[in-house]
């Protein structure tokens, strides 16, 4: 996603990856996560598909992260 945005939507990539006075270096989670869950797909079908996949993975990972300790305690 990051590479695709940099190549095709440079201004949005710059906004998402901008960190204070340092500039666009790496992923800034404070702007990246809201962008992933926003409706803004930049009128690009590829961005829309990538965002859907990232949302699915993010939700699955979050649920797994919180569910695993509970299940571990239940089945010990």
C-alpha positions in Angstrom: 0.0 0.0 0.0 2.7 2.4 1.0 4.7 1.8 -2.3 1.5 2.1 -4.4 0.5 5.4 -2.7 4.0 6.8 -3.2 4.0 6.0 -6.9 0.4 7.0 -7.7 -0.9 9.4 -5.0 2.2 11.2 -3.8 0.5 14.0 -1.9 -1.6 11.5 0.1 1.4 9.4 0.8 3.3 12.5 2.0 0.4 13.4 4.3 0.1 9.9 5.8 3.8 9.4 6.3 4.7 12.9 7.6 6.1 13.0 11.1 6.4 16.5 12.6 9.4 18.5 11.4 11.2 15.3 10.2 9.0 15.0 7.1 7.8 11.9 5.2 10.1 9.1 6.3 8.1 6.1 7.6 4.5 5.2 8.4 2.8 7.5 10.9 0.3 5.4 12.7 -1.7 8.4 13.9 -2.6 9.2 10.3 -2.2 5.8 8.7 -4.9 3.9 10.7 -7.6 6.6 10.3 -6.9 6.6 6.6 -7.3 2.8 6.4 -10.7 3.0 8.1 -11.9 6.1 6.3 -14.2 6.1 3.2 -11.5 8.0 1.3 -10.4 5.6 -1.5 -8.9 8.4 -3.7 -11.2 7.3 -6.5 -8.9 4.4 -7.1 -10.1 0.8 -7.2 -6.7 -0.6 -6.2 -6.5 1.6 -3.1 -10.0 0.4 -2.2 -9.1 -3.3 -2.5 -5.9 -2.9 -0.6 -7.7 -1.0 2.2 -10.3 -3.7 2.5 -7.6 -6.4 2.8 -5.7 -4.4 5.4 -8.9 -3.8 7.4 -9.6 -7.5 7.5 -6.1 -8.4 8.6 -6.1 -5.6 11.2 -9.4 -6.7 12.7 -8.4 -10.4 12.7 -5.0 -9.6 14.3 -6.6 -7.4 17.0 -9.2 -10.0 17.9 -6.6 -12.7 18.0 -4.3 -10.6 20.2 -7.0 -10.1 22.8 -8.6 -13.5 22.5 -5.5 -15.7 22.8 -4.7 -14.9 26.5 -8.3 -15.6 27.5 -8.4 -18.9 25.6 -5.0 -19.9 27.1 -6.4 -19.3 30.6 -9.6 -21.2 29.9 -7.8 -24.3 28.6 -4.9 -24.5 31.0 
